[in-house]
């Protein structure tokens, strides 16, 4: 029971007994405070009082360890599991230590409990926390685009519009919004290609959002492109490109050039064989969808990937360089044999192609075709733009 004191009224006599009782109470309070401080570490010993944010600590996330008597942060050592924190962040002082959670080996996706300890000249203390792997913030993966549906009209005519259907397959780690860029580049001006919805209304801005698509199947989304043929048009190359908004240089892809010719039937759409550019190897680089090589004759590599819908025997046809005046381009199929066999549904086959440019090589297209050996009507084709450094 705490000491009770009667309230002093104006004119009351303050006696020695009253003062002694007051002093005794103050001495008792001081003793209790001292005991409390020593018991909770608020004396001279180092103590951890809390960790923020609470909950699982994500690798790479900023963590703040609150406490007392940390002293100079430079003299403290923080260890999580078996990994030492190598650098404290600005704002660290004797009562808080700020740092990014380091990578902790052998941490499963669901996380694991570990010990966080702080040691320094004023002592040692520890707490149990749960660490989890860092969550990705940048979309990564692969995009696959192919022509899925051609317009029903038997002949492409001047001054008309036609809708082509494309399928996008995204094998990615995060949901993402992509910029969609359809183009129809013709010999004559006036060709137009725009992204449209089911009612053929332009989609502005030209974007699509796809959920995260774990391998092997990913997620798919079908889009529509309306192509308008000018009155004097003859031929054009239709192309659809896709790029991540958060990672445009690292997550992008495009179809090859799809030839459109006035007076002829629209191109045949099929998903039996889907061809796409997978990667390039030095000295080749990719710029705006084109494979670019120095005009030195040094061979780089373009790696294509074919997704074959049905098992069977297939053949890579001879490589074609369009309009190669002077034979300034050189190619080499990087397979031991142009023929190959697949045994499962939607099999992936890697097709490396060596490519080099001589001085004076003009910008053009590399044509890669893969055809079924049992059915000549089953064929996949990709038209890959290529140019030499400094070329247009």
Buried (B, 14 or more C-beta within 10 A) or exposed (E): EEEEEEEEEEEEEEEEEBEEBEEEBEEEEEEEEEEEBEEEBBBEBBBBBEBEEEEBBBBEBBBBBBBBBBBEBEEBEBBBBEBEBEEBEEEBEBEBBBBBBBEBEEBEEEBBEBEBBBBBEBBEBEBEBEBBBBEEEEBBBBBBBBBBBBBEEEEBEEEBEBBBBBBBBBBBBBEBEBBBBBBBEBEBEBBBBBBBEEEEEEBEEBEBEBEBBEEEEBBEBEBBBBBBBBEEBBBBBBBBBBBBEEBEEEBBBBBBBBBBBBEEEBBEBBBBBBBBBBEBBEBBBBEEBBBBBBBEEEBBBBBBBBBBBBEBEBBBBEBBBBEBEEEBBBBEBBBEEBEBEBEEEBBEBEBBBBBBBBEEBBBBBBBBBBBBEEEEEBBBBBBBBBBBBEBE
